Amino acid sequence: MTNFDYLKTEKDFDSFIDLAIIAENSYSFDVSTCIINCRRALEAAIKWMYSVDRDLIVPYQDNLHSLMNTDAFRDI
């Protein structure tokens, strides 16, 4: 059981939930792998936010730094 199992029942979160679970599970055996998977899950979750929130407009560059540093994203 993971901290994210409850989200598995929600189809809306399919794009990033498996990455979050993999990141959590990898913590116990390899912290470096966990860090990489946390970053992947974070990026997928933020891209999901942009896909469902009409107030968020994807910036010219859609890398993690640019997505997190728009005014609209920070206002949320």
CYANA upper distance limits for C-alpha pairs under 8 A (distance plus 0.5 A):
  1 MET  CA      5 ASP  CA      7.08
  2 THR  CA     21 ILE  CA      7.24
  2 THR  CA     24 GLU  CA      7.88
  2 THR  CA     25 ASN  CA      8.30
  3 ASN  CA     21 ILE  CA      8.41
  4 PHE  CA      8 LYS  CA      7.68
  4 PHE  CA     17 ILE  CA      7.59
  4 PHE  CA     20 ALA  CA      7.74
  4 PHE  CA     21 ILE  CA      6.86
  5 ASP  CA      9 THR  CA      8.31
  5 ASP  CA     21 ILE  CA      8.37
  6 TYR  CA     10 GLU  CA      8.42
  7 LEU  CA     13 PHE  CA      7.23
  7 LEU  CA     17 ILE  CA      7.46
  8 LYS  CA     13 PHE  CA      7.85
  8 LYS  CA     14 ASP  CA      7.78
  8 LYS  CA     17 ILE  CA      7.33
 10 GLU  CA     14 ASP  CA      7.94
 13 PHE  CA     17 ILE  CA      6.28
 13 PHE  CA     48 TRP  CA      8.47
 14 ASP  CA     18 ASP  CA      7.63
 15 SER  CA     44 ALA  CA      7.14
 15 SER  CA     45 ALA  CA      7.98
 15 SER  CA     48 TRP  CA      7.66
 16 PHE  CA     20 ALA  CA      6.91
 16 PHE  CA     41 ALA  CA      6.10
 16 PHE  CA     42 LEU  CA      8.48
 16 PHE  CA     44 ALA  CA      5.82
 16 PHE  CA     45 ALA  CA      6.13
 16 PHE  CA     48 TRP  CA      8.39
 17 ILE  CA     21 ILE  CA      6.78
 17 ILE  CA     41 ALA  CA      7.93
 18 ASP  CA     22 ILE  CA      6.62
 19 LEU  CA     23 ALA  CA      6.63
 19 LEU  CA     37 ASN  CA      6.93
 19 LEU  CA     38 CYS  CA      8.03
 19 LEU  CA     40 ARG  CA      7.30
 19 LEU  CA     41 ALA  CA      5.49
 20 ALA  CA     24 GLU  CA      6.71
 20 ALA  CA     37 ASN  CA      7.72
 20 ALA  CA     38 CYS  CA      7.04
 20 ALA  CA     41 ALA  CA      5.72
 21 ILE  CA     25 ASN  CA      6.59
 22 ILE  CA     26 SER  CA      6.53
 22 ILE  CA     34 CYS  CA      8.32
 22 ILE  CA     37 ASN  CA      7.37
 23 ALA  CA     27 TYR  CA      7.07
 23 ALA  CA     33 THR  CA      7.97
 23 ALA  CA     34 CYS  CA      5.26
 23 ALA  CA     35 ILE  CA      7.78
 23 ALA  CA     36 ILE  CA      8.29
 23 ALA  CA     37 ASN  CA      5.24
 23 ALA  CA     38 CYS  CA      5.86
 23 ALA  CA     41 ALA  CA      8.12
 24 GLU  CA     34 CYS  CA      7.30
 24 GLU  CA     38 CYS  CA      8.43
 25 ASN  CA     34 CYS  CA      8.34
 26 SER  CA     30 ASP  CA      6.28
 26 SER  CA     31 VAL  CA      7.42
 26 SER  CA     33 THR  CA      6.91
 26 SER  CA     34 CYS  CA      5.64
 27 TYR  CA     31 VAL  CA      5.53
 27 TYR  CA     33 THR  CA      7.97
 27 TYR  CA     34 CYS  CA      5.58
 30 ASP  CA     34 CYS  CA      6.83
 31 VAL  CA     35 ILE  CA      6.71
 32 SER  CA     36 ILE  CA      6.99
 33 THR  CA     37 ASN  CA      6.68
 34 CYS  CA     38 CYS  CA      6.46
 35 ILE  CA     39 ARG  CA      6.81
 36 ILE  CA     40 ARG  CA      6.86
 37 ASN  CA     41 ALA  CA      6.56
 38 CYS  CA     42 LEU  CA      6.51
 39 ARG  CA     43 GLU  CA      6.62
 40 ARG  CA     44 ALA  CA      6.68
 41 ALA  CA     45 ALA  CA      6.52
 42 LEU  CA     46 ILE  CA      6.64
 43 GLU  CA     47 LYS  CA      6.65
 43 GLU  CA     64 LEU  CA      6.44
 44 ALA  CA     48 TRP  CA      6.59
 45 ALA  CA     49 MET  CA      6.78
 46 ILE  CA     50 TYR  CA      6.92
 46 ILE  CA     64 LEU  CA      8.44
 46 ILE  CA     67 LEU  CA      7.93
 46 ILE  CA     68 MET  CA      8.25
 47 LYS  CA     51 SER  CA      6.82
 47 LYS  CA     67 LEU  CA      8.40
 48 TRP  CA     52 VAL  CA      6.93
 49 MET  CA     53 ASP  CA      6.37
 49 MET  CA     56 LEU  CA      8.39
 50 TYR  CA     54 ARG  CA      7.93
 50 TYR  CA     56 LEU  CA      5.94
 50 TYR  CA     57 ILE  CA      7.29
 50 TYR  CA     58 VAL  CA      7.18
 55 ASP  CA     72 ALA  CA      7.47
 56 LEU  CA     72 ALA  CA      6.50
 56 LEU  CA     73 PHE  CA      7.08
 58 VAL  CA     62 ASP  CA      7.00
 58 VAL  CA     67 LEU  CA      7.40
 59 PRO  CA     66 SER  CA      7.30
 59 PRO  CA     67 LEU  CA      7.20
 59 PRO  CA     70 THR  CA      8.06
 61 GLN  CA     66 SER  CA      6.77
 61 GLN  CA     67 LEU  CA      8.38
 62 ASP  CA     66 SER  CA      6.62
 62 ASP  CA     67 LEU  CA      6.45
 63 ASN  CA     67 LEU  CA      6.68
 64 LEU  CA     68 MET  CA      6.61
 65 HIS  CA     69 ASN  CA      6.68
 66 SER  CA     70 THR  CA      7.06
 67 LEU  CA     73 PHE  CA      7.85
 68 MET  CA     73 PHE  CA      6.60
 68 MET  CA     74 ARG  CA      7.43
 69 ASN  CA     73 PHE  CA      7.21
 69 ASN  CA     74 ARG  CA      6.97
 70 THR  CA     74 ARG  CA      6.81
 71 ASP  CA     75 ASP  CA      6.54
 72 ALA  CA     76 ILE  CA      7.06
